[in-house]
Amino acid sequence: MKSLLFSAAVASCALAGCSMEPTYQRPAMPVPNTYPSGAGTTSASAAAPIDAAEMDWHAFFKDPVLQRLIEIALTNNRDLRVAAAKMAEARADYGETRASLFPEIDLQGYAGRQRLPAMTQEPSAGLLGPIENNRNSATTFNTYQVQAGMTSYELDFFGHERAIAHESGKLAQASEADYEAARIALIGEVANAYLSLNADRALLQLAQETETDQNGHANVMQKAYRDGGASEFDMRRSQTQVDAAQVDVQDMQIRIAKDMDALAVLIGQPVLPDYATPRPWQAPLLTDVPAGLPSSLLDRRPDIVAAEDRLRAANADIGRARAAFFPNIALTAVLGTLSGGLSNLFRASSAAWSTGVSGSVPLLDWGKNENELSASKARDSGAVAAYEGTIQEAFREVADDLAVRDHIVPELQAQQELVDQSQHVYTISQERFKDGMDDYLATQDAQRSLYTAQEKLVSLQLDQAVNQVNLYKALGGGWREVQAPNGRGTAAGAMSQRQSVSAVR
C-alpha cells in the first residue's frame, strides 16, 4: 500500500510539474481597424458586430450547376486530398507525441536452454535473470521468464515532454486550418473557372454573331463590286472584317477548350455536358458582398488561424528548449516471474521484480542547449513576423477587392451606356446606308465599335463576378446578415468552422 501511495505521489508530481513555456501573448494586428476610405467600409464605431455562425457556400453560390461542380470538386480534387492527408498525418503525429506523456507498459516472455562450460560465470538471462558461478563442470539448464513493466519513463517535472506535445498539438491545429484554407481556395477556383467558361461562351456567341453580320456585309460589297457600285478597296476591306471575326471565333473556342480542361482538373473528372451548359450571363449567380465589413473579420481567415497556431507552437518549443537545461529523471519498474522449469513459472515462489530511478543533468555540452534555446527563440521571432505578414497580406487582398468592387459598378454602368449608344449608332448607320446617305465603311466602323464595346462589357461583368468570389475567399469563406436590435441587417462574417483538436485547447 505504501508503495502504491508513493507511486501515486510521484505521478502527481510529474503531472503537476512546472512549465518552461513563456506566457503566450497574441501580437497586436499590424493593420488598421478599418479599410482605406473608398474601400466600401464603415468606421470602427459603425462596424457591424461579428457573428460566429457559418455562411454555407451554397448560400453564396446560387447557380445549381456551379453548386454541383463544387460538390464534385470537394470530393475528387487531388490537391484537397493531399491537404486532407497532411491534416490526418499531423493529427496522428500529435497522438503519437501525446502518448509519450504516459508510461509505456510492455509484456515480455522468454524461454531458452543454455549450456555453460566449467569454470565460467553465467551471464544474466534478461533483466530478472540469475547470476551464478559454475566452477566444477559444464552445466545445461532451462530458463523461463515472463515480465511486465515500463522502461525509462521520464518523470516530466520540468515540462519537456508536455512542451513537445503542446507544440505538436498546435501544429495539428495549423494543419486543420491549412486544410480549410485549401478547401475555400478550391471553392473559389471552381467558381472562377466556371465563370470564365460562361464568359468565354458569351464572347464566342458574340463573335459568331459578328461573323455572321460581317459575312452579310461582305456579300453585299462583293455584289456591289461586281455591279460597279463599289471599289475593290471597299470590297477587300469588308472581307478583312470577316477574317478578323473568324479569328475571334477560333480564339474563343481555344479559350473554352482550356476552360473545360482547367475545370476538369479542379473537379477531378471530365466535365459532363449537363454541368458545362452555360447559364444566362446576366443571371445573379452570386450573393452580393455587403458594405461595412470590419477588418476584424480577418481573424477568421484560415491562413491567419494557421499562422497563429504555428506561432503558438514556436512558443511551446521555447519551453522544450528551456527544459533541456534541467535534470532528466526516468523511472524503471518491472514485475514478473522467473523459473528454471516451465511448470514452476507461475508459482508464487517464482515472482521477481525490479525497480529503479535514473537521472542525468547536463554538465558540459559545449553550448548545445544554449544554442538550441537561441534557435528556438529565433524561430519564435520568425513565426511572429510570419503571422503579422499574413495579416498584412490578407488586409491588402480584402482592401484591393473592396476597392475594385466600389469602382467597377460605375465602370459597368458607363460601359453599358457605351454599348447602348453604339447600338443606336450602328442602327442609324444601317438606315443611312440604305438611304444612300453614307458609304458602307461607316456602317462597318459602327459595327466594329459595337462589337468592341460588347466584348468589354462581358469582360467587366466577369471581373465583377470574380471580384465577388475573391472577396468570399479573402474574408475567410463568407459572411451573413445579422439582425440588429433595431431590426436592420448588419454585415458580419465567418469562415467555415474548422475541426478542433480539443485536447490541446
Residue pairs with C-beta under 8 A, 6 or more apart in sequence:
10 155
10 331
13 155
13 157
14 155
14 156
14 157
15 156
17 155
17 156
17 157
17 158
17 159
17 162
18 157
18 158
18 159
19 159
19 162
19 163
19 319
20 158
20 159
20 160
20 163
20 318
20 319
20 320
20 322
20 323
20 326
21 159
21 163
21 166
21 315
21 316
21 318
21 319
21 322
22 315
22 318
22 319
24 312
24 315
26 308
27 311
27 384
27 387
27 388
29 295
29 298
29 391
30 388
30 391
30 392
31 295
31 298
31 391
31 392
31 395
32 295
32 395
33 44
33 47
33 294
33 295
33 296
34 41
34 42
34 43
34 44
34 47
34 294
34 295
35 41
35 293
35 295
35 395
35 398
35 399
35 402
36 399
36 403
38 403
38 406
39 399
39 402
39 403
39 406
40 291
40 292
40 293
40 402
40 403
40 405
40 406
41 47
41 291
41 292
41 293
41 294
41 295
41 402
42 48
42 291
42 292
42 294
44 294
46 292
47 292
47 293
47 294
47 296
48 292
48 293
48 294
48 482
48 484
48 490
48 491
48 492
49 482
49 484
49 490
49 492
50 294
50 296
50 297
50 300
50 492
50 493
50 494
51 480
51 482
51 492
51 493
51 494
52 494
52 497
53 480
53 494
54 477
54 478
54 494
54 495
54 496
54 497
55 477
55 478
55 479
55 480
55 493
55 494
56 478
57 70
57 187
57 472
57 477
57 478
57 496
58 67
59 287
59 478
59 480
60 286
60 287
60 472
60 478
61 67
61 70
61 187
61 191
61 285
61 286
61 287
62 284
62 285
62 286
62 287
63 194
63 279
63 283
63 285
65 194
65 274
65 275
65 277
65 279
66 190
66 191
66 194
66 285
68 275
69 190
69 194
69 263
69 267
69 271
69 275
70 187
70 190
70 191
72 267
72 268
72 269
72 275
73 80
73 186
73 187
73 190
73 266
73 267
73 268
74 80
74 183
74 186
74 187
75 268
76 267
76 268
76 269
77 186
77 266
77 267
77 268
78 268
79 182
79 186
80 179
80 182
80 183
80 186
83 178
83 179
83 182
83 183
84 179
86 175
86 178
86 179
87 172
87 175
87 176
87 178
87 179
89 175
90 171
90 172
90 174
90 175
90 176
91 172
91 175
91 501
93 168
93 171
93 172
94 165
94 168
94 169
94 171
94 172
94 501
94 504
97 164
97 165
97 168
97 169
98 165
98 168
98 169
98 503
100 161
100 164
100 165
101 156
101 161
101 162
101 165
103 150
103 153
103 331
104 150
104 151
104 153
105 148
105 149
105 150
106 148
106 149
106 150
106 151
107 146
107 147
107 148
108 145
108 146
108 147
108 148
108 336
109 145
109 146
109 147
110 125
110 126
110 143
110 144
110 145
110 146
111 142
111 143
111 144
111 145
111 342
112 125
112 142
112 143
113 140
113 141
113 142
113 143
114 122
114 125
114 140
114 141
114 142
114 143
115 138
115 139
115 140
116 122
116 134
116 138
116 139
116 140
117 138
118 134
118 135
118 136
118 137
118 138
119 134
119 135
119 136
120 134
121 131
121 132
121 133
121 134
122 130
122 131
122 132
122 133
122 134
123 129
123 131
124 130
124 131
125 143
125 145
126 143
126 145
126 147
126 338
127 147
127 334
127 354
128 145
128 147
128 334
128 336
128 338
128 352
128 353
128 354
129 143
129 145
129 338
130 338
141 340
142 340
142 341
142 342
143 338
143 339
143 340
144 338
144 339
144 340
144 341
144 342
144 345
145 336
145 337
145 338
145 339
145 345
146 336
146 337
146 345
146 346
147 334
147 335
147 336
147 337
147 338
147 352
148 334
148 335
148 336
149 332
149 333
149 334
149 335
149 336
149 354
150 331
150 332
150 333
150 334
151 332
151 334
152 330
152 331
152 332
152 358
153 330
153 331
153 332
154 160
154 161
154 328
154 329
154 330
154 331
155 329
155 330
155 331
156 162
157 326
157 327
157 329
158 323
158 326
158 327
159 319
159 323
160 319
160 320
160 323
160 324
160 326
160 328
162 319
163 316
163 317
163 319
163 320
163 323
164 316
164 320
166 313
166 316
166 319
166 504
167 313
167 314
167 316
167 317
167 320
168 313
169 501
169 503
169 504
170 309
170 310
170 312
170 313
170 316
170 504
171 309
171 310
171 313
172 501
172 504
173 309
173 500
173 501
173 504
174 305
174 306
174 307
174 309
174 310
174 313
175 306
176 498
176 499
176 500
176 501
177 302
177 303
177 305
177 306
177 309
177 498
178 302
178 303
178 306
179 498
180 302
180 305
180 477
180 495
180 496
180 498
181 301
181 302
181 303
181 306
183 496
184 302
184 472
184 473
184 476
184 477
184 495
184 496
185 473
186 266
187 472
187 473
187 477
188 469
188 470
188 472
188 473
189 266
190 263
190 266
190 267
191 286
191 469
191 472
192 466
192 469
193 259
193 262
193 263
193 266
194 263
195 285
195 462
195 465
195 466
195 469
196 259
196 462
196 466
197 256
197 259
197 260
197 263
197 276
197 278
198 278
198 279
198 281
199 281
199 458
199 459
199 461
199 462
200 252
200 255
200 256
200 259
201 252
201 256
201 278
202 278
202 281
202 458
203 252
203 255
203 455
203 458
204 249
204 252
204 253
204 256
206 451
206 454
206 455
206 458
207 245
207 248
207 249
207 251
207 252
208 249
210 245
210 248
210 447
210 451
211 242
211 245
211 246
211 248
211 249
213 447
214 238
214 241
214 242
214 244
214 245
214 444
214 447
215 242
217 238
217 241
217 242
217 440
217 443
217 444
217 447
218 235
218 238
218 239
218 241
218 242
220 238
220 440
221 230
221 234
221 235
221 238
221 239
221 440
222 235
222 238
222 239
224 230
224 234
224 235
224 440
225 231
225 232
225 234
225 235
230 440
234 439
234 440
234 441
237 441
237 444
238 440
238 444
241 444
241 447
241 448
260 271
260 276
263 271
263 276
264 270
264 271
279 285
281 458
281 461
282 461
285 465
286 465
286 468
286 469
286 472
287 468
288 468
289 405
289 468
289 471
289 472
289 479
290 479
290 481
290 489
290 491
291 491
292 490
292 491
293 398
293 402
293 475
293 479
293 491
293 493
295 395
295 398
297 398
297 475
297 476
297 479
297 493
298 304
298 391
298 394
298 395
298 398
298 476
299 305
300 475
300 476
300 477
300 493
300 494
300 495
301 394
301 474
301 475
301 476
301 495
302 476
302 477
302 495
302 498
303 390
303 394
304 387
304 390
304 391
304 394
304 476
305 498
307 383
307 386
307 387
307 390
307 391
308 387
310 383
310 386
310 387
311 380
311 383
311 384
311 386
311 387
313 383
314 376
314 379
314 380
314 382
314 383
315 380
315 383
317 376
317 379
317 380
318 373
318 376
318 377
318 380
320 376
321 369
321 372
321 373
321 375
321 376
321 377
322 373
324 362
324 369
324 372
324 373
325 362
325 369
325 373
326 361
327 359
327 360
327 361
328 359
328 360
328 361
329 357
329 358
329 359
330 357
330 358
330 359
331 355
331 356
331 357
332 354
332 355
332 356
332 357
332 358
333 353
333 354
333 355
333 356
334 353
334 354
334 355
335 351
335 352
335 353
336 351
336 352
336 353
337 345
337 346
337 347
337 350
337 351
337 352
338 345
338 350
338 352
339 345
339 347
339 350
344 350
362 369
394 474
397 470
397 474
398 471
398 474
398 475
401 467
401 470
401 471
401 474
402 471
404 463
404 467
405 464
405 467
405 468
405 471
408 460
408 463
408 464
408 467
409 464
411 460
412 457
412 460
412 461
412 464
415 453
415 456
415 457
415 460
416 457
418 453
418 456
418 457
419 450
419 453
419 454
419 457
422 446
422 449
422 450
422 453
422 454
423 450
425 446
425 449
425 450
426 443
426 446
426 447
426 449
426 450
428 446
429 438
429 442
429 443
429 445
429 446
429 447
430 443
430 446
432 438
432 442
432 443
433 439
433 440
433 442
433 443
472 478
475 493
475 495
476 493
476 494
476 495
477 494
477 495
477 496
478 493
478 494
478 495
478 496
479 491
479 492
479 493
479 494
480 492
480 493
480 494
481 489
481 490
481 491
481 492
482 489
482 490
482 491
482 492
483 489
483 490
484 490
